[in-house]
Amino acid sequence: MIAAAVPIETPSVDLWAIAPIMALVATGVGIVLLRALLRRHAAVTPAAFGLSIVGLLVAAGLLVRQWNLVRDDGPLTSFAGLVRVDPFAVFLGIVVVAATLAGVLLSYSYLRREGLEAPEYFALILLSASGMLMMTTANDLIVVFMALEVLSIPLYVLAAFDRRRLRSQEAGLKYFVLGAFSSAVFLYGIALTYGATGTTSLTGIATFLSQNTLFEQGTLLMGLALLLVGLGFKVAAVPFHMWTPDVYQGAPTPVTAFMAAATKAAAFAAILRIVTTAFPQYRDDWRPIIWVLAALSMLVGAIAAMAQNDIKRTLAYSSIAHAGYILMGVYATTSRGREAALLYLLVYAFMAIGAFAVVMIAAPSPDDAKHSYDDYRGMALKRPILGGLLIFFVLAQAGVPLTSGFIGKLEIFGSVAQAGETRDYILLVIGVVSAVIAFAFYLRIAYTLVTAPDDEAALESAYSTTPRRVDGWTGLVLFAAAALTLVIGLVPGTFIHFARDAVFF
């Protein structure tokens, strides 16, 4: 007797939805195979670098194609709704790919300078970027978790990549511990959320909560809190920042730039999707959490940066404060707030990459080990172009008018002030106070660069005997970052509309 055939419905798979991710993964795997075939051939690292550029340009082209497609025809979904490609995902995908491209260009110069033969470095950075793209398109908590792991694991290796330096090894270990704890907390949050709603789909959670009344909400609220805590580690929000400054200080400077720009964009993509897609009915429950995280991040980040004597650590604490500003946009829960958060992620990416690029080139220490203020004292006197660029980037982060940082802060503060509640104005005041404190430590960096040291011989030794040439790839990154920082500040309308079009709800 033959059993009747049972039809099995398979999920629809739209390859356009994951094409940029596939491009980066394929390129990363290709680099690994290239390394295996060529072994220690002298051309393997330049070839890996070239493949990385090609893969990123292909991914960028696919993202532009996706942008036109989703604007005309609506969002793309794939894998039974697990993946959703909308203007929001494409916008942040472009930020991630741009930051990755800058990181690859800086890394090639860095690896040659440090004498590291490491083609697998480029495979790791591309695979991490593929996880970030996956996170921007995730429409399910399980996919968010998978993306979190894919983006994090290569970063553990990249942070510790310079095995000759103890600080780099320490950075890798600390980032691994932070990442493991973040993943565990986030996974526990998924379990509690699934237990309360019976689904891990973001749209499914929203549908369940709109159609059902939970008599016991403790499990769901605890799950939501743990989800925010897990992602709070990734955006380095206070009090989950802990070892982030140590990681930024110890990691190779191109890796630090990549983490500061790209990781933040991917993690905020997940935060925005979770709180506004899955939990819109619980905004009165999660908004106070975001309020506290934003206030603490802005104040602690700015105050701690004032006490630092290392420029990379100062920029690390500055990154924590900037996370607080972006959280203000999340807290606003309006279309303008989300637009402001997206715009700020874009402008901060270029400001951070530009600042870290100058630090990478101008550091007096030959092995990327020392970045104290004394080491940089008088740099603008001997290397005026690099010194001027670093001053420009830090003042842009401070929010000086006619720069993108000013436009970003203006949009963030305006989105919070628009709500009009008392606690909104309190958060706005905290943001302004934080910005004033931040201006002080950014001004300290600028003052250090233009002030000659007491010992003129120290200045000559640091910047005259072994000056570093700015190669073409690094120069391209510096030019692009500076130009975009200035252009967004002077003519922000196009970029504001770009961010506005990316708001998906």
C-alpha positions as a printed NumPy array, in Angstrom:
array([[ 0.   ,  0.   ,  0.   ],
       [ 1.443,  3.332, -1.061],
       [ 0.894,  6.309,  1.214],
       [-0.645,  9.391, -0.303],
       [ 1.804, 12.129, -1.185],
       [ 1.814, 14.995,  1.273],
       [ 2.616, 18.36 , -0.301],
       [ 5.299, 20.347,  1.478],
       [ 5.152, 24.087,  1.156],
       [ 8.629, 25.567,  0.971],
       [ 9.329, 29.214,  1.778],
       [ 9.834, 31.622, -1.081],
       [13.415, 32.688, -1.633],
       [14.073, 35.996, -3.38 ],
       [17.805, 36.12 , -4.064],
       [17.625, 39.856, -4.732],
       [16.912, 40.32 , -1.035],
       [20.22 , 38.76 ,  0.004],
       [22.34 , 39.572, -3.066],
       [24.656, 42.097, -1.308],
       [25.215, 39.639,  1.551],
       [25.989, 36.86 , -0.927],
       [28.489, 39.111, -2.714],
       [30.446, 39.766,  0.488],
       [30.341, 36.139,  1.64 ],
       [31.454, 34.879, -1.784],
       [34.326, 37.366, -1.836],
       [35.407, 36.398,  1.681],
       [35.367, 32.691,  0.832],
       [37.244, 33.432, -2.393],
       [39.994, 35.178, -0.427],
       [40.315, 32.184,  1.904],
       [40.648, 29.868, -1.115],
       [43.165, 32.231, -2.667],
       [45.222, 32.081,  0.508],
       [45.128, 28.28 ,  0.443],
       [46.206, 28.123, -3.207],
       [48.934, 30.764, -3.205],
       [50.092, 30.152,  0.363],
       [52.973, 32.577,  0.983],
       [53.214, 34.037, -2.483],
       [54.136, 37.724, -2.418],
       [51.068, 38.667, -4.442],
       [48.496, 37.059, -2.159],
       [47.867, 40.087,  0.077],
       [47.542, 42.6  , -2.799],
       [45.261, 40.127, -4.589],
       [43.099, 39.743, -1.479],
       [42.932, 43.518, -1.18 ],
       [41.866, 43.854, -4.81 ],
       [39.208, 41.162, -4.44 ],
       [37.869, 42.935, -1.348],
       [37.472, 46.191, -3.256],
       [35.696, 44.422, -6.117],
       [33.36 , 42.568, -3.734],
       [32.46 , 45.753, -1.877],
       [31.816, 47.679, -5.088],
       [29.556, 44.871, -6.313],
       [27.69 , 44.92 , -2.985],
       [27.343, 48.708, -3.222],
       [25.946, 48.431, -6.742],
       [23.448, 45.804, -5.615],
       [22.356, 48.035, -2.734],
       [21.748, 50.931, -5.117],
       [19.696, 48.576, -7.293],
       [17.746, 47.456, -4.223],
       [17.085, 51.079, -3.252],
       [15.485, 51.809, -6.61 ],
       [13.551, 48.547, -6.486],
       [12.057, 48.916, -3.009],
       [11.187, 52.568, -3.547],
       [ 9.227, 51.711, -6.691],
       [ 7.726, 48.314, -5.828],
       [ 7.749, 48.166, -2.025],
       [ 9.762, 45.999,  0.398],
       [11.284, 42.673, -0.613],
       [10.772, 39.69 ,  1.678],
       [12.501, 36.344,  1.545],
       [12.772, 33.096,  3.511],
       [ 9.142, 33.2  ,  4.657],
       [ 9.445, 36.744,  5.953],
       [12.661, 36.217,  7.932],
       [14.408, 38.794,  5.749],
       [12.902, 42.159,  4.842],
       [14.594, 44.608,  2.512],
       [13.122, 48.096,  2.661],
       [14.61 , 51.596,  2.313],
       [15.641, 51.468,  5.987],
       [17.722, 48.319,  5.436],
       [19.275, 49.641,  2.238],
       [20.178, 53.006,  3.817],
       [22.046, 51.395,  6.699],
       [23.48 , 48.788,  4.33 ],
       [25.053, 51.606,  2.334],
       [26.519, 53.055,  5.554],
       [27.96 , 49.63 ,  6.457],
       [29.466, 49.031,  3.005],
       [30.942, 52.547,  2.881],
       [32.508, 52.078,  6.329],
       [33.817, 48.645,  5.322],
       [35.338, 50.027,  2.131],
       [37.092, 52.735,  4.142],
       [38.279, 50.12 ,  6.638],
       [39.712, 47.936,  3.863],
       [41.539, 50.859,  2.244],
       [43.029, 51.942,  5.575],
       [43.903, 48.36 ,  6.473],
       [45.966, 47.777,  3.337],
       [48.15 , 50.75 ,  4.195],
       [48.333, 49.652,  7.832],
       [49.289, 46.038,  7.069],
       [52.061, 47.1  ,  4.708],
       [53.409, 49.565,  7.25 ],
       [53.371, 47.024, 10.071],
       [54.866, 44.271,  7.919],
       [51.9  , 41.925,  8.356],
       [51.312, 39.402,  5.557],
       [47.654, 38.741,  6.22 ],
       [45.246, 38.193,  3.309],
       [42.82 , 36.481,  5.691],
       [42.415, 39.87 ,  7.393],
       [40.342, 41.045,  4.427],
       [38.219, 37.888,  4.483],
       [37.427, 38.511,  8.146],
       [36.39 , 42.114,  7.624],
       [34.124, 41.16 ,  4.701],
       [32.483, 38.322,  6.618],
       [31.867, 40.66 ,  9.544],
       [30.293, 43.177,  7.159],
       [28.044, 40.439,  5.753],
       [26.711, 39.869,  9.269],
       [26.034, 43.589,  9.582],
       [24.074, 43.593,  6.33 ],
       [22.149, 40.583,  7.587],
       [21.275, 42.49 , 10.748],
       [19.898, 45.466,  8.814],
       [17.48 , 43.161,  6.948],
       [16.538, 40.872,  9.853],
       [12.807, 40.553, 10.504],
       [13.081, 37.778, 13.075],
       [14.861, 37.606, 16.427],
       [16.651, 34.389, 15.435],
       [18.034, 36.076, 12.323],
       [19.141, 39.031, 14.456],
       [20.993, 36.62 , 16.739],
       [22.636, 34.844, 13.797],
       [23.703, 38.188, 12.347],
       [25.061, 39.237, 15.735],
       [27.307, 36.173, 15.807],
       [28.422, 36.49 , 12.188],
       [29.462, 40.117, 12.66 ],
       [31.061, 39.56 , 16.076],
       [33.24 , 36.468, 15.644],
       [35.495, 37.96 , 12.925],
       [35.822, 41.138, 15.001],
       [37.245, 39.147, 17.924],
       [40.066, 38.003, 15.653],
       [40.542, 41.403, 14.031],
       [40.823, 43.166, 17.402],
       [43.66 , 40.813, 18.392],
       [45.208, 40.659, 14.935],
       [48.509, 42.316, 15.815],
       [49.813, 39.482, 17.978],
       [53.089, 41.308, 18.586],
       [51.344, 43.83 , 20.825],
       [50.009, 42.868, 24.223],
       [47.301, 45.548, 24.042],
       [45.943, 44.054, 20.829],
       [45.733, 40.585, 22.379],
       [44.039, 42.111, 25.418],
       [41.565, 43.934, 23.163],
       [40.628, 40.704, 21.409],
       [40.086, 38.845, 24.673],
       [38.019, 41.633, 26.221],
       [35.891, 42.024, 23.119],
       [35.312, 38.269, 23.088],
       [34.11 , 38.33 , 26.705],
       [31.862, 41.323, 26.007],
       [30.486, 39.687, 22.885],
       [29.848, 36.355, 24.582],
       [27.974, 38.033, 27.418],
       [26.021, 40.182, 24.956],
       [24.992, 37.144, 22.915],
       [23.97 , 35.161, 25.991],
       [21.794, 37.98 , 27.328],
       [20.221, 38.562, 23.921],
       [19.491, 34.844, 23.476],
       [17.839, 34.702, 26.894],
       [15.705, 37.667, 25.842],
       [14.653, 35.77 , 22.707],
       [13.646, 32.769, 24.827],
       [11.486, 34.869, 27.155],
       [ 9.889, 36.738, 24.258],
       [ 9.087, 33.479, 22.485],
       [ 7.66 , 32.05 , 25.695],
       [ 5.315, 35.016, 26.049],
       [ 4.206, 35.36 , 22.415],
       [ 4.865, 31.997, 20.764],
       [ 6.848, 33.523, 17.898],
       [10.205, 35.131, 17.153],
       [ 9.026, 37.025, 14.064],
       [ 9.065, 40.777, 14.656],
       [ 5.846, 41.32 , 12.728],
       [ 4.408, 38.176, 14.32 ],
       [ 5.103, 39.523, 17.805],
       [ 3.374, 42.806, 16.94 ],
       [ 0.367, 40.94 , 15.513],
       [ 0.103, 38.702, 18.579],
       [ 0.259, 41.636, 20.988],
       [-2.342, 43.602, 19.025],
       [-4.798, 40.685, 19.037],
       [-4.239, 39.316, 22.541],
       [-4.17 , 40.682, 26.068],
       [-1.427, 39.367, 28.338],
       [-2.628, 39.102, 31.927],
       [ 0.967, 38.493, 33.059],
       [ 3.356, 40.796, 31.241],
       [ 6.455, 40.239, 33.36 ],
       [ 7.946, 37.581, 31.084],
       [ 7.499, 39.676, 27.955],
       [ 8.863, 42.858, 29.533],
       [11.865, 41.006, 30.924],
       [12.493, 39.554, 27.473],
       [12.326, 43.014, 25.901],
       [14.69 , 44.41 , 28.536],
       [17.23 , 41.635, 27.902],
       [17.046, 42.205, 24.152],
       [17.885, 45.876, 24.701],
       [20.691, 45.005, 27.11 ],
       [22.228, 42.577, 24.624],
       [22.244, 45.178, 21.868],
       [23.322, 47.851, 24.35 ],
       [26.701, 46.121, 24.554],
       [27.095, 46.387, 20.778],
       [26.375, 50.121, 20.628],
       [28.536, 50.672, 23.755],
       [25.728, 52.357, 25.677],
       [26.327, 53.075, 29.369],
       [26.349, 51.03 , 31.617],
       [27.231, 48.317, 29.092],
       [30.323, 50.07 , 27.734],
       [32.792, 48.627, 30.292],
       [35.756, 47.402, 28.223],
       [34.857, 49.203, 24.998],
       [37.52 , 51.935, 25.465],
       [40.155, 49.248, 26.092],
       [39.106, 47.462, 22.893],
       [39.203, 50.663, 20.842],
       [42.622, 51.551, 22.246],
       [44.216, 48.132, 21.778],
       [42.773, 47.067, 18.421],
       [44.565, 48.025, 15.199],
       [43.41 , 51.53 , 14.331],
       [41.667, 50.563, 11.036],
       [39.702, 47.927, 12.963],
       [38.753, 50.54 , 15.551],
       [37.474, 52.836, 12.794],
       [35.485, 49.981, 11.254],
       [33.933, 49.005, 14.585],
       [33.065, 52.587, 15.524],
       [31.195, 53.237, 12.271],
       [29.829, 49.963, 10.908],
       [29.058, 47.997, 14.079],
       [27.13 , 50.92 , 15.521],
       [25.003, 51.225, 12.366],
       [24.145, 47.51 , 12.352],
       [23.306, 47.346, 16.057],
       [21.071, 50.414, 15.893],
       [19.298, 48.864, 12.909],
       [18.339, 45.938, 15.145],
       [17.286, 48.207, 18.024],
       [15.057, 50.32 , 15.795],
       [13.425, 47.309, 14.171],
       [12.776, 45.527, 17.459],
       [11.26 , 48.396, 19.424],
       [ 9.222, 49.91 , 16.617],
       [ 8.2  , 46.826, 14.635],
       [ 7.678, 44.223, 17.367],
       [ 6.785, 46.362, 20.397],
       [ 4.97 , 49.53 , 19.258],
       [ 2.165, 48.876, 21.779],
       [ 4.723, 48.818, 24.605],
       [ 6.366, 52.14 , 23.825],
       [ 5.49 , 53.44 , 27.303],
       [ 7.489, 50.533, 28.746],
       [10.631, 50.662, 26.612],
       [10.93 , 54.446, 26.205],
       [12.023, 54.976, 29.857],
       [14.772, 52.374, 29.338],
       [16.003, 54.181, 26.223],
       [15.787, 57.517, 28.095],
       [18.086, 56.263, 30.857],
       [20.544, 54.679, 28.41 ],
       [20.698, 57.873, 26.344],
       [21.201, 60.164, 29.344],
       [23.882, 57.973, 30.935],
       [25.723, 57.441, 27.655],
       [25.883, 61.15 , 26.848],
       [27.   , 62.235, 30.314],
       [29.371, 59.388, 31.196],
       [30.887, 59.341, 27.709],
       [31.591, 63.073, 27.707],
       [32.825, 63.314, 31.31 ],
       [35.056, 60.236, 31.028],
       [36.568, 61.55 , 27.793],
       [37.687, 64.675, 29.661],
       [39.847, 62.559, 31.969],
       [41.727, 60.651, 29.247],
       [45.36 , 61.153, 28.268],
       [45.206, 58.95 , 25.167],
       [43.586, 60.202, 21.968],
       [42.232, 56.792, 20.94 ],
       [40.628, 56.357, 24.366],
       [39.198, 59.869, 24.119],
       [37.633, 59.015, 20.771],
       [36.336, 55.758, 22.27 ],
       [34.493, 57.573, 25.054],
       [33.354, 60.088, 22.459],
       [31.794, 57.177, 20.556],
       [29.865, 56.256, 23.699],
       [28.51 , 59.807, 23.938],
       [27.507, 59.723, 20.266],
       [25.601, 56.491, 20.927],
       [23.63 , 58.479, 23.483],
       [22.684, 61.086, 20.879],
       [21.452, 58.374, 18.514],
       [19.441, 56.834, 21.35 ],
       [17.705, 60.207, 21.703],
       [16.381, 59.731, 18.186],
       [15.201, 56.217, 19.057],
       [13.526, 57.577, 22.187],
       [11.578, 60.191, 20.212],
       [ 9.501, 57.387, 18.572],
       [ 8.426, 59.722, 15.768],
       [ 9.248, 59.636, 12.085],
       [11.473, 62.657, 12.609],
       [13.263, 60.902, 15.462],
       [13.996, 57.851, 13.341],
       [15.065, 60.081, 10.468],
       [17.423, 61.96 , 12.818],
       [18.9  , 58.697, 14.144],
       [19.577, 57.45 , 10.613],
       [21.132, 60.754,  9.572],
       [23.331, 60.79 , 12.677],
       [24.564, 57.256, 11.972],
       [25.553, 58.401,  8.49 ],
       [27.381, 61.563,  9.538],
       [29.082, 59.95 , 12.534],
       [30.462, 57.159, 10.337],
       [32.399, 59.633,  8.189],
       [33.551, 61.775, 11.121],
       [34.818, 58.759, 13.07 ],
       [36.55 , 57.132, 10.099],
       [38.258, 60.4  ,  9.222],
       [39.512, 60.979, 12.771],
       [40.841, 57.44 , 13.18 ],
       [42.465, 57.583,  9.73 ],
       [44.484, 60.631, 10.779],
       [45.405, 58.937, 14.066],
       [46.61 , 55.876, 12.143],
       [48.89 , 57.932,  9.91 ],
       [50.082, 60.598, 12.334],
       [50.845, 58.484, 15.417],
       [54.513, 59.078, 16.339],
       [54.884, 55.551, 17.733],
       [55.996, 53.149, 14.98 ],
       [53.88 , 50.213, 16.168],
       [50.451, 51.809, 16.781],
       [51.061, 51.448, 20.519],
       [51.17 , 55.012, 21.827],
       [48.61 , 57.724, 21.229],
       [49.027, 59.958, 24.27 ],
       [48.388, 63.684, 24.038],
       [52.088, 64.348, 24.591],
       [52.905, 62.219, 21.552],
       [50.652, 64.414, 19.393],
       [51.656, 67.755, 20.872],
       [52.601, 70.189, 18.137],
       [51.689, 67.814, 15.319],
       [49.857, 70.515, 13.361],
       [53.015, 72.643, 13.399],
       [55.066, 69.983, 11.638],
       [52.346, 68.258,  9.612],
       [49.784, 71.02 ,  9.059],
       [47.55 , 69.132,  6.619],
       [47.126, 66.089,  8.842],
       [46.854, 68.238, 11.94 ],
       [44.262, 70.433, 10.281],
       [42.244, 67.396,  9.197],
       [42.201, 65.942, 12.706],
       [41.124, 69.307, 14.126],
       [38.396, 69.478, 11.48 ],
       [37.069, 65.998, 12.279],
       [37.007, 66.47 , 16.054],
       [35.35 , 69.877, 15.778],
       [32.784, 68.324, 13.453],
       [32.077, 65.708, 16.119],
       [31.694, 68.578, 18.579],
       [28.925, 69.981, 16.384],
       [30.581, 73.13 , 15.068],
       [28.337, 74.9  , 12.508],
       [28.899, 74.244,  8.794],
       [29.826, 70.624,  9.507],
       [27.753, 67.457,  9.36 ],
       [28.042, 67.04 , 13.131],
       [26.107, 70.268, 13.641],
       [23.32 , 69.109, 11.31 ],
       [23.151, 65.722, 13.026],
       [22.852, 67.204, 16.51 ],
       [20.339, 69.792, 15.323],
       [18.095, 67.072, 13.895],
       [18.414, 64.895, 17.02 ],
       [17.659, 67.723, 19.441],
       [14.791, 68.946, 17.277],
       [13.163, 65.51 , 17.192],
       [13.169, 65.275, 20.997],
       [11.973, 68.852, 21.516],
       [ 9.072, 68.202, 19.149],
       [ 7.438, 65.761, 21.6  ],
       [ 6.952, 68.469, 24.222],
       [ 6.809, 66.372, 27.414],
       [ 8.702, 67.358, 30.565],
       [11.043, 64.371, 30.491],
       [11.75 , 65.105, 26.825],
       [12.976, 68.575, 27.73 ],
       [15.072, 67.13 , 30.566],
       [16.734, 64.733, 28.122],
       [17.271, 67.622, 25.732],
       [19.016, 69.633, 28.465],
       [21.215, 66.628, 29.282],
       [22.101, 66.367, 25.597],
       [23.072, 70.034, 25.411],
       [25.17 , 69.774, 28.591],
       [26.907, 66.704, 27.183],
       [27.61 , 68.553, 23.93 ],
       [29.171, 71.453, 25.856],
       [31.407, 69.08 , 27.831],
       [32.319, 67.277, 24.62 ],
       [33.277, 70.56 , 22.983],
       [35.775, 71.094, 25.806],
       [37.649, 67.827, 25.27 ],
       [37.544, 68.177, 21.485],
       [39.003, 71.65 , 21.917],
       [41.689, 70.103, 24.13 ],
       [42.699, 67.833, 21.253],
       [42.846, 70.79 , 18.871],
       [44.872, 72.842, 21.366],
       [47.326, 69.975, 21.83 ],
       [47.906, 69.701, 18.098],
       [48.758, 73.394, 17.661],
       [50.834, 73.828, 20.836],
       [54.559, 73.219, 20.627],
       [56.064, 70.992, 23.347],
       [58.418, 72.519, 25.887],
       [61.228, 70.412, 24.471],
       [61.657, 71.419, 20.83 ],
       [63.864, 68.387, 20.292],
       [60.92 , 66.131, 21.113],
       [58.893, 67.763, 18.366],
       [61.717, 67.347, 15.871],
       [62.22 , 63.711, 16.876],
       [58.56 , 62.806, 16.633],
       [57.67 , 64.415, 13.327],
       [60.83 , 65.115, 11.37 ],
       [63.122, 62.115, 11.513],
       [60.702, 59.446, 10.246],
       [57.697, 61.163,  8.688],
       [55.04 , 58.826,  7.346],
       [53.92 , 59.287,  3.798],
       [50.181, 59.337,  3.237],
       [49.633, 56.755,  0.522],
       [46.954, 57.067, -2.133],
       [44.391, 54.762, -0.503],
       [44.557, 56.513,  2.857],
       [44.483, 59.881,  1.134],
       [41.333, 58.818, -0.705],
       [39.637, 57.896,  2.582],
       [40.663, 61.18 ,  4.193],
       [39.478, 63.215,  1.211],
       [36.125, 61.414,  0.996],
       [35.467, 61.639,  4.741],
       [36.394, 65.325,  4.905],
       [34.419, 66.199,  1.768],
       [31.258, 64.441,  2.942],
       [31.552, 65.924,  6.431],
       [31.765, 69.385,  4.897],
       [29.162, 68.88 ,  2.156],
       [26.541, 67.507,  4.557],
       [27.146, 70.514,  6.784],
       [26.815, 73.028,  3.942],
       [23.997, 71.473,  1.883],
       [22.236, 68.992,  4.164],
       [18.919, 68.897,  2.308],
       [19.728, 65.961,  0.017],
       [21.01 , 63.814,  2.863],
       [18.09 , 64.684,  5.138],
       [15.672, 63.637,  2.387],
       [17.702, 60.452,  1.888],
       [17.287, 59.608,  5.578],
       [13.61 , 60.611,  5.483],
       [12.957, 58.259,  2.572],
       [14.583, 55.453,  4.564],
       [12.128, 55.682,  7.471],
       [10.123, 52.516,  6.915],
       [ 7.142, 53.129,  9.228]])
